[in-house]
């Protein structure tokens, strides 16, 4: 048989199923994610700029000194905002979406509550930020306060757990599932490498994200690809 006449390979079944999942409840997902992020940032920056108690400077550890300042890690740091929307975008039922929204709310409320009661900031490094304009802009917008626990890390870890469960349900291979956790880990690395957080912030943020994820994951159990959201899409 002439290889040139062979039909093109089709996308893996799990990837087709993921595409279908993206369409389930998409207006609610778009509105909910956009509104949720807007409210979160409004409260986050208010808390950042109005500390109610003396601000504690977080201590550096040997790991912070080992990683050091790595300005090339900025794209990894910013990739959180793509990564974090993947899990809710792949949910298929009203119950799952409500549970995810509640989990995001709980994570945010706990983190912001800690910042209110215990304001923290990372040590000011001796760096000329004019030499790193992209990072200088980040520092001007998001000063290195609201440090511990790192909500950047908490949301990344929560997403890794939730997305990992979804990928297993879809039948994605071990490489894709490992890639999910690798993405999470490079985001965690980037929070220290960009000097937005110290290692202790990462540890606390990972613990918070894990705690919330363990409360959310039971809502994904028993949900199959024949859920109401997918049946609705399949009729289109």
Backbone as a ProteinNet text record, in pm:
[ID]
protein_1_A
[PRIMARY]
XXXXXXXXXXXXXXXXXXXXXXXXXXXXXXXXXXXXXXXXXXXXXXXXXXXXXXXXXXXXXXXXXXXXXXXXXXXXXXXXXXXXXXXXXXXXXXXXXXXXXXXXXXXXXXXXXXXXXXXXXXXXXXXXXXXXXXXXXXXXXXXXXXXXXXXXXXXXXXXXXXXXXXXXXXXXXXXXXXXXXXXXXXXXXXXXXXXXXXXXXXXXXXXXXXXXXXXXXXXXXXXXXXXXXXXXXXXX
[TERTIARY]
83.5	0	87.6	55	129.7	106.1	217.4	203.2	138	160.3	104.2	-47	-104.5	-250.4	-315.4	-233	-288	-362.9	-479.6	-557.1	-481.5	-499	-430.4	-479	-386.2	-423.5	-518.2	-616.7	-713.8	-663.1	-711.8	-669.8	-705.9	-629	-663.3	-805.4	-868.2	-1005.7	-1017.6	-917.4	-927.4	-924.4	-850.3	-842.9	-975	-1039.8	-1172	-1272.4	-1265.2	-1356.6	-1332	-1203.8	-1171.9	-1231.3	-1224.3	-1283.3	-1432.3	-1499	-1643.1	-1671.9	-1588.8	-1607.3	-1595.4	-1506.7	-1488.6	-1617.5	-1700.9	-1823.6	-1938.6	-1927.9	-2035.4	-2041.2	-2156	-2179.2	-2081.9	-2037.1	-1932.7	-1973.9	-2101	-2132.8	-2117.8	-2163.9	-2152.3	-2006.2	-1924	-1781.6	-1715.3	-1744	-1682.1	-1718.8	-1846.8	-1892.4	-1839.3	-1849.7	-1807.9	-1659.7	-1576.3	-1431.4	-1393.9	-1450.2	-1417.8	-1460.2	-1582.6	-1632.4	-1552.9	-1525.8	-1451.8	-1313.1	-1242.2	-1108.6	-1113.8	-1214.4	-1225.8	-1246.8	-1337	-1362.6	-1239	-1173.8	-1054.6	-947.6	-917.7	-810.7	-847.5	-975	-1016.9	-990.7	-1027.8	-1007.2	-858.9	-790.3	-648.1	-567.1	-588.3	-509.2	-550.8	-677.6	-718	-645.4	-644.1	-575.3	-426.1	-367.7	-225.2	-188.9	-275.9	-243.7	-294.2	-368.5	-423.6	-398.7	-273.4	-247.5	-303	-365.9	-427.1	-333.2	-224.8	-130.8	11.6	110.1	249.5	285.9	362.9	397.8	523.4	514.5	627.3	707.4	839.8	926.4	956.8	925.9	948.9	1097.9	1145.1	1289.1	1327.4	1450.5	1505.3	1558.8	1559.7	1616.2	1728.6	1794.5	1901.2	1847.2	1721.8	1663.4	1644.9	1603.1	1590.9	1724.9	1830.8	1963.1	2014	1976.6	2019.2	1952.1	1821	1749.3	1792.6	1800.1	1842.5	1742.5	1787.6	1702.4	1718.4	1607.2	1606.6	1500.1	1533.3	1431.4	1365.4	1432.6	1373.3	1253	1232.4	1119.4	988	989.3	865.9	754.6	779.6	669.7	609.7	693.2	641.4	549	588	505.7	371	372.4	249.2	160.7	220.4	141.3	35	43.6	-60.7	-199.1	-212.1	-345.5	-405.9	-323.9	-376	-402.5	-308	-317.6	-440.8	-466.9	-570.4	-710.8	-732.2	-866.7	-892.8	-790.4	-809.3	-906.8	-891.4	-977.7	-1125.4	-1164.5	-1306.2	-1356.5	-1270.3	-1313.5	-1347.7	-1293.8	-1316.9	-1424.2	-1490.6	-1599.5	-1726	-1815.4	-1929.3	-2065.7	-2071.1	-2201.7	-2213.9	-2336.2	-2361.7	-2303.2	-2316.5	-2264.9	-2114.2	-2041.6	-1897	-1857.7	-1928.1	-1894.9	-1919.9	-2031.2	-2061	-1955.8	-1918.7	-1818	-1684	-1646.5	-1520.4	-1525.9	-1638.2	-1652.6	-1641.6	-1701.8	-1692.7	-1550.1	-1481.3	-1342.9	-1254.2	-1268.9	-1192.4	-1221.6	-1351	-1390.5	-1329.3	-1333.6	-1276.6	-1126.5	-1058	-913.3	-879.8	-952.9	-928.7	-959.2	-1072.3	-1112.8	-1012.1	-963.7	-865.5	-735.5	-687.8	-563.2	-572.8	-678	-693.4	-718.9	-786.8	-807.6	-675.7	-585.9	-453.5	-377.6	-387	-316.7	-368.7	-499.3	-556.1	-502	-499.7	-457.5	-305.5	-235.4	-90.4	-28.1	-13.7	45.4	193.3	232.8	371.2	423.9	557.2	621.7	755.3	803.4	934.5	1042.5	1165.1	1274	1297.6	1331.9	1360.6	1500.3	1509.9	1641.9	1717.1	1848.2	1932.2	1947.1	1838	1834.8	1788.1	1852.7	1810.8	1702.7	1576.5	1466	1457	1523.3	1521.6	1592.2	1675.9	1742.8	1652.4	1538.3	1444.1	1304	1273.6	1149.1	1021.9	1021	900.5	873.7	977.7	962.3	936.7	994.5	969.2	821.2	757.5	613.3	536.7	575.3	509.4	523.5	643.9	666.1	584.8	563.8	486.9	338.6	292	150	124.6	206.7	188.9	313.2	318.3	430.4	439.2	559.3	581.4	526.2	403	332.2	231.6	140.4	48.5	129.2	236.4	336.9	302.3	267.1	251.5	109.3	37.4	76.4	68.8	148.2	142.1	13.9	-75.5	-198	-168.3	-59.9	-15.8	10.2	81.1	110.9	-14.8	-95.9	-216.5	-308.5	-329.1	-414.9	-350.6	-217.5	-149.5	-163.5	-144	-153.2	-297.3	-394.2	-534	-564.9	-517.3	-543.1	-476.7	-355.4	-286	-365.9	-421.7	-503.4	-630.3	-700.9	-828.5	-807.1	-708.6	-683.2	-632.2	-552.4	-506.5	-622	-721.1	-838.5	-915.4	-931.2	-1003.5	-929.5	-798.1	-719.7	-729.3	-730.2	-747	-883	-986.1	-1121.5	-1131.4	-1058.2	-1059.6	-979	-893.6	-809.3	-679.9	-637.2	-510.2	-395.3	-290.8	-178.2	-94	-2	82	169.3	210.4	291.8	217.2	90.1	9.5	-17.2	-43.8	-69.6	56.9	172.8	298.3	324.6	288.2	305.1	223.9	105.5	22.4	97.7	157.6	229.5	359.2	421.5	542	509	397.8	357.4	337.3	270.6	249.7	383.8	477.5	605.7	686.1	681.9	758.8	695.5	563.5	499.9	547.5	553.2	602.6	746.7	829.3	967.5	973	887.5	892.2	857	774.2	737.9	859	952.3	1076.5	1177.8	1187.4	1288.1	1263.1	1137	1106.9	1108.5	1137.9	1143.9	1009.3	902.2	769.4	738.6	801.9	779.9	909.7	910.5	1020.9	971.1	1065.4	1031.2	924.8	928.7	828	687.9	677	547.8	496.3	589.3	553.2	501.1	570.1	527	386.4	363.7	232.1	124.8	156.5	60.6	26.6	127.8	102.9	13.7	34.6	-49.8	-194.2	-214.3	-349.7	-415.7	-344	-401.1	-437.7	-353	-381.3	-505	-515.7	-630.4	-760.9	-764.8	-887.2	-915.7	-810.3	-829.3	-888	-842.8	-894.6	-1042.3	-1086.1	-1228.6	-1309.3	-1244.7	-1315	-1320.6	-1216.8	-1208.2	-1323.6	-1380	-1494.2	-1610.7	-1624.9	-1732.7	-1711.3	-1589	-1561.7	-1578.2	-1589.9	-1602.5	-1739	-1736.6	-1862.6	-1918.9	-1855.8	-1902.6	-1842	-1924.4	-1875.9	-1893.2	-1842.4	-1854.4	-1995.3	-2088.1	-2228.9	-2309.5	-2243.3	-2310.9	-2404.5	-2487.7	-2588	-2524.3	-2411.8	-2347.9	-2302.8	-2245.8	-2199.8	-2315.9	-2423.7	-2539.6	-2597.4	-2595.1	-2646	-2563.3	-2428.2	-2340.6	-2358	-2371.8	-2381.8	-2508.1	-2609.1	-2732	-2718.9	-2613.6	-2597.6	-2544.9
-119.2	0	125	220.1	345.5	427.9	460.3	534.4	669.5	727.8	860	858.4	738.8	728.4	692.7	669.1	633.1	751.3	725.8	835.6	900	1030.8	1098.6	1043.9	1038.3	987.5	1085.5	1031.2	1115.2	1147.3	1256.9	1290.4	1179	1163.6	1061.4	1081.5	970	977.8	1074	1074.7	1160.4	1307	1339.1	1477.4	1521.5	1430.3	1462.5	1483.2	1397.1	1411.6	1542.6	1582.4	1709.7	1825.8	1818.7	1924.5	1936.3	1822.8	1824.1	1883.8	1848	1900.5	2052.8	2107.1	2252.2	2324.7	2259.8	2323.1	2312.9	2218	2200.2	2320.1	2382.7	2496.1	2612	2628.2	2727.9	2870.5	2913.6	3051.7	3070.3	2969.6	2979.1	2978.8	2896.1	2891.7	3026.5	3082.7	3209.5	3320.4	3330.1	3435.5	3411.1	3285.5	3254.3	3276.1	3229.4	3245.1	3392.8	3466.2	3608.4	3686.8	3662.4	3732.9	3695.3	3565.9	3520.5	3582.4	3586.3	3645.9	3795.6	3863.1	4007.8	4039.8	3966	3988.6	3955.4	3844.2	3803.9	3912.6	3962.4	4061.4	4192.2	4230.2	4352.5	4342.6	4228.7	4209.9	4191.8	4115.5	4087.9	4217.3	4306.1	4428.9	4525.8	4521.1	4605.4	4559.2	4428.3	4374.6	4405.3	4393.7	4419.7	4562.6	4656.8	4798.9	4855.5	4776.1	4826.8	4725.9	4700.2	4607.1	4661.1	4572.7	4613.2	4594.4	4519.7	4491.1	4510.7	4515.1	4527.2	4414.4	4449.7	4354.2	4277.1	4144.4	4056.4	4026.1	4037	4000.5	3851.1	3777.4	3633.8	3603.4	3503.5	3471.6	3391.1	3409.5	3330.4	3198	3097.6	2966.8	2934.2	2822.2	2778.5	2753	2709.1	2681.9	2811.2	2917.7	3047.6	3091.9	3074.4	3117	3028.4	2902	2809.3	2842.8	2870.9	2904.6	3041.1	3139.2	3272.5	3341.9	3449.2	3529.3	3481.2	3439.3	3386.7	3461	3574.7	3653.8	3578.8	3478.4	3401	3318.3	3309.3	3231.1	3307.2	3434.5	3513	3449.9	3400.2	3336.2	3216.6	3142.6	3030.5	3081.6	3190.6	3250.4	3295.5	3362.9	3414.7	3304.8	3188.7	3080.5	3026.1	3061.4	3017.2	3055.2	3175	3224.6	3150.2	3079.1	2984.3	2849.9	2806.5	2675.5	2664.9	2769.2	2761	2749	2794.8	2786.9	2653.1	2567	2441.6	2348.7	2334.6	2241.3	2280.4	2403.9	2437.9	2433.6	2462.1	2459	2318.4	2216.4	2077.8	2008.8	2082.9	2024.3	2019.4	1925.5	1900	1905.1	1930.1	1930.7	2052.2	2089.2	2202.4	2177.2	2052.5	2019.7	2041.7	1996.2	2013.1	2160.7	2237.9	2379.7	2455.2	2424.3	2489.2	2450.2	2321.6	2275.9	2343.8	2358.8	2426.4	2572.2	2638.3	2777.2	2792.5	2699.4	2704.1	2677.9	2586.7	2557.2	2678.8	2743.4	2866.5	2972.6	2984.7	3084.7	3054.1	2927	2888.5	2912.7	2875.3	2895.9	3044.6	3126.3	3270.8	3328.8	3288.7	3344	3309.1	3185.1	3145.2	3223.2	3229.3	3300.4	3448	3512.8	3656.2	3683.7	3591.9	3606.9	3603	3514	3508.4	3638	3690.2	3815.5	3931.2	3932.6	4038.9	4031.9	3910.9	3893.8	3894.9	3848.8	3836.7	3881	4012.2	4060.9	4020	3973.9	3931.6	3987.3	3996.4	4045.9	3974	3961.7	3899.3	4005	3963.8	4061.1	4138.2	4264.2	4347	4313.7	4265	4228.3	4350.8	4339.1	4447	4428.8	4458.5	4439	4568	4605.5	4721.3	4674.6	4699.7	4647.6	4713.5	4828.2	4891	4804.7	4712.2	4619.6	4504.5	4492.9	4384.3	4445.1	4513.8	4591.6	4508.9	4384.7	4302	4271	4236.1	4208.7	4336.2	4447.2	4574.3	4608.2	4580.6	4604.9	4515.6	4387.8	4296.9	4347.7	4393.3	4441.8	4567.4	4651.5	4773.7	4744.3	4638.1	4601.4	4514.7	4413.2	4316.8	4319.4	4416.4	4421.8	4289.4	4256.1	4122.6	4109.2	4150.9	4133.3	4020.1	4008.6	3893.9	3768	3752.2	3652.4	3510.6	3495.2	3360.8	3339.9	3241.8	3143.7	3202.9	3150	3195.8	3145.1	3236.7	3194.4	3154.5	3206.8	3162.1	3011.5	2969	2827	2749	2803	2731.7	2700.8	2798.4	2774.6	2676.5	2680.9	2586.7	2443.3	2423.4	2288.8	2237.8	2323.9	2284.2	2239.1	2316	2282.8	2151.6	2126.7	2002	1881.2	1887.1	1776.5	1760	1870.3	1862.9	1820.3	1879.9	1846.1	1702.8	1659	1521.1	1422.6	1451	1363.1	1364	1479.4	1488.9	1414.4	1428.9	1360	1209.1	1160.2	1015.5	969.6	1046.5	1011.7	1012.5	1101.2	1109.7	998.2	932	827	879.7	999.5	1053.9	966.7	958	872.6	925.4	842	884.8	1005.4	1019	1134.2	1264.8	1267.2	1387.8	1416.6	1312.3	1332.5	1381.3	1327.9	1376.2	1520.9	1555	1692.1	1790.5	1746.1	1830.9	1868.6	1769.8	1797.4	1872.4	1847.3	1922.9	2070.8	2101.3	2241	2304.9	2231.6	2283.6	2311.1	2218.2	2233	2351.1	2374.2	2487.9	2620.2	2621.4	2741.9	2765.9	2659.7	2673.6	2725.1	2669.4	2714.8	2863.1	2903.7	3041.2	3143.3	3105.4	3201.1	3241	3147.6	3178.2	3242.6	3192.8	3241.7	3385.9	3430.9	3571.4	3660.3	3600.1	3671.5	3727	3667.9	3706	3640.5	3527.4	3453.9	3388.7	3347.6	3266.9	3123.8	3034.3	2892.5	2860.8	2927.9	2901.1	2939.4	3043.7	3079.3	2965.9	2905	2795.1	2676.3	2643	2529.7	2553.6	2673.6	2704.9	2706.8	2764	2767.1	2628	2540.8	2403.2	2329.4	2352.9	2289.1	2336.5	2467.1	2520.2	2465	2463.8	2411.5	2264.8	2186.9	2044	2024.7	2100.2	2090.3	2116.2	2222.8	2255.4	2151.1	2102	2001.5	1872.7	1831.6	1708.6	1721.5	1843.4	1865	1870.2	1909.1	1923.2	1793.3	1711	1593.5	1494.8	1476.7	1384.6	1424.6	1552.5	1596.2	1549.1	1506.7	1456.5	1305.8	1237.3	1091.7	1050.8	948.6	896.1	974.1	1086.1	1162.5	1103	1066.8	1005.9	1101.9	1061.8	1144.8	1142.9	1071.6	1074	1169.7	1264.7	1361.1	1448.4	1522.9	1604.4	1705.2	1763.5	1862.5	1804.5	1683.2	1620.7	1575.5	1525.4	1484.7	1602.6	1719.9	1840.2	1874.9	1865.8	1897.2	1795.8	1667	1563.9	1576.9	1646.6	1665.1	1776.8	1860.8	1973.9	1926.1
0	0	0	-83.6	-92.2	33.9	101	226.7	206	88.7	64	56.4	31.6	22.7	154.9	258.3	388.5	447.5	511.5	569	683.4	703.4	814.3	947.5	1042.4	1174.3	1242	1313.2	1382.9	1521.7	1581.4	1717.6	1814.6	1923.2	2022.9	2075.4	2117	2167.2	2283.9	2372.6	2490	2450.1	2342.7	2298.8	2236.4	2163.1	2109	2221.7	2323	2437	2510.2	2520.9	2586.3	2508.4	2374	2292.6	2313.9	2328.1	2354.1	2491.5	2588.7	2723.7	2728.1	2647.5	2647	2607.5	2526.6	2479.9	2579.8	2673.2	2770.8	2864.9	2874	2964.7	2937.4	2813.5	2789.6	2824.7	2805	2847.1	2998	3074.7	3220.8	3263.3	3197.3	3229.8	3201.4	3084.9	3046.4	3144.3	3175.5	3267.2	3408.2	3453.5	3589.9	3612.7	3519.5	3535	3529.5	3434.3	3421	3544.4	3591.2	3709.1	3832.5	3848.2	3965.4	3973.2	3860.2	3859.6	3886.5	3831.7	3853.3	4000.5	4065.2	4207.4	4290	4255.6	4330	4325.2	4205.7	4194.3	4263.3	4258.3	4325.9	4475.8	4535.6	4679.5	4710.3	4626.8	4648.5	4655.8	4558.3	4555.5	4666	4708.6	4821.9	4947.7	4969.7	5087.4	5080.5	4961.4	4943.9	4983	4946.8	4965.9	5098.7	5175.1	5302	5414.6	5449.5	5560.1	5691.2	5766.2	5892.6	6011	5992	6100.3	6047.6	6136.3	6090.3	5993.7	5891.6	5786.9	5825.9	5815.3	5847.5	5721.3	5731	5619	5627.4	5522.5	5522.1	5513.2	5587.9	5586.1	5462	5418.2	5309.3	5363.3	5276.7	5311.3	5213.2	5238.1	5147.4	5006.9	4997.8	4866.3	4788.7	4855.5	4789.2	4732.6	4810.1	4765.2	4652.7	4655.5	4550	4417.2	4419.9	4296.3	4245.3	4334.3	4295.6	4203.5	4142.8	4054.5	3911.2	3851.4	3715	3634.6	3573.7	3502.9	3388	3330.9	3221.2	3267.3	3399.1	3451.4	3446.3	3404.5	3403.7	3320.4	3196.8	3121.9	3195.7	3268.3	3346.9	3456.8	3520.4	3626.4	3571.4	3457.1	3398.6	3340.1	3310.6	3251.2	3345.4	3473.8	3567.1	3517.6	3457.8	3423.4	3304.8	3228.8	3130.4	3196.3	3277.9	3343.1	3431.8	3509.1	3611.4	3553.1	3429.4	3371.9	3304	3290.2	3218.5	3289.9	3421.5	3493.6	3486	3523.6	3512.5	3368.3	3271.2	3131.7	3084.7	3152.5	3111.7	3195.1	3283.5	3361.6	3277.3	3312.4	3223.5	3290	3418.3	3484	3574.6	3603.8	3691.7	3829	3877.9	4010.5	4016.9	3914.3	3911.6	3908.1	3825.6	3812.5	3942.8	4008.4	4136.5	4240	4242.3	4338.2	4313.3	4186.2	4153.3	4195.9	4171	4212.7	4363.4	4436.4	4582.8	4630	4561.1	4597.7	4574.9	4458.6	4432.6	4537.8	4575	4673.9	4810.2	4849.6	4978.4	4981.8	4874.8	4867.7	4880	4804.9	4807.9	4945.3	5004.2	5133.6	5243	5243.8	5345.7	5327	5202	5176.3	5208.8	5161.6	5187.3	5335.1	5402.2	5546	5622.8	5579.6	5642.1	5616.8	5493.6	5461.8	5546.2	5571.8	5654.1	5796.4	5851.2	5990.6	6007	5902.5	5910.8	5778.3	5756.5	5631.7	5622.4	5506.4	5486.3	5354.6	5347.2	5225.7	5211.7	5088.6	5068.7	5085.8	5118.4	5133.6	5003	5016.3	4899	4845.8	4721.7	4668.2	4616.3	4611.2	4558.8	4407.5	4336.1	4191.2	4125.6	4018.3	3939.3	3842.3	3878.5	3798.7	3662.1	3642.8	3510.8	3406.9	3453.2	3361.9	3320.4	3388.6	3359.7	3348.9	3239.4	3230.7	3248.6	3198	3213.2	3359.1	3431.1	3573.5	3651.8	3605.5	3672.2	3666.8	3553.9	3543	3639.1	3648.1	3741.8	3884.6	3919.4	4055.4	4084.7	3981.2	4002.9	4020.2	3956	3965.6	4087	4104.9	4213.9	4300.8	4392.3	4485.9	4560.5	4604.1	4660.3	4802	4818.9	4945.1	4931.4	5029.1	5029.6	5001.1	5076.4	5040.1	5085.4	5213.7	5268.8	5322.9	5270.5	5168.8	5028.4	4937	4798.7	4733.7	4698.5	4629.7	4485.7	4428.8	4297	4302.1	4404.3	4422.6	4457.3	4546	4589.2	4471.7	4383.6	4267.7	4170.6	4156.5	4067.5	4119.1	4248.1	4305.2	4298.8	4330.6	4318.6	4175.7	4078.2	3937.5	3900.1	3949	3916.4	3963.1	4084.1	4134	4050.6	4028.3	3955.9	3811	3744.3	3604.6	3592.4	3689.3	3687.7	3692.7	3777.9	3786.2	3654	3593.4	3466.5	3355.7	3349.3	3246.1	3261.2	3383.4	3404.4	3355.7	3383.6	3338.4	3187.1	3123.7	2977.6	2913	2990.5	2934.9	2874.9	2914.2	2866.3	2916.4	2836.1	2869.8	2984.3	3033.8	3147.2	3114.2	2988.3	2950.8	2969.1	2926.4	2942.3	3089.5	3167.4	3310.4	3381.8	3341.5	3400.4	3358.8	3233.7	3187.1	3268.4	3313.7	3398.6	3525.7	3591.5	3715.4	3690.5	3574	3540.5	3525.2	3459.7	3444.6	3581.3	3669.8	3805.2	3873.3	3861.4	3929.6	3876	3744.3	3691.6	3733.1	3753.8	3806.7	3950	4029	4166.2	4166.2	4080.4	4068.4	4031.5	3939.4	3889.6	3996.7	4093.1	4197.4	4281.5	4297.6	4370.3	4277.1	4153.8	4059.6	4017.6	4021.4	3989.3	4113.6	4228.5	4356.4	4399.1	4348.7	4396	4530.3	4555.1	4680.2	4723.8	4850.7	4902.4	4919.5	4947.7	4951.3	5056	5171	5274.1	5227.1	5144.4	5085.6	4997	4922.8	4832.5	4912.2	5019	5101.9	5157.3	5211.2	5267.8	5159	5042.6	4933.2	4882.6	4873	4828.4	4927.1	5055.9	5156.7	5144.7	5123.4	5108.3	4983	4870.9	4747.8	4758.9	4827	4846.5	4933.4	5040.8	5131.1	5056.2	4976.6	4903.9	4796.5	4729.4	4624.7	4681.8	4798.5	4858.2	4892.6	4921.7	4945.2	4817.3	4706.7	4577.9	4499.5	4505	4418.9	4435.5	4556.7	4565.4	4476.1	4442.8	4354.1	4211.3	4177.9	4043.6	4034.6	4147.1	4145.7	4093.7	4010.7	3958.3	3843.6	3806.1	3691.7	3565.5	3470	3346.8	3231	3114.5	2996.7	2939.9	3005.1	2963.9	3048.7	3111.1	3196.6	3115	3187.3	3118.3	3024.9	3066.7	2982	2850.1	2853.9	2729.4	2642.7	2703.4	2623.6	2549.4	2618	2553.1	2429.9	2441.5	2329.5	2217	2253.6	2151.4	2068.1	2119.8	2041.6	1939.9	1953.5	1862.5	1727.5
[MASK]
++++++++++++++++++++++++++++++++++++++++++++++++++++++++++++++++++++++++++++++++++++++++++++++++++++++++++++++++++++++++++++++++++++++++++++++++++++++++++++++++++++++++++++++++++++++++++++++++++++++++++++++++++++++++++++++++++++++++++++

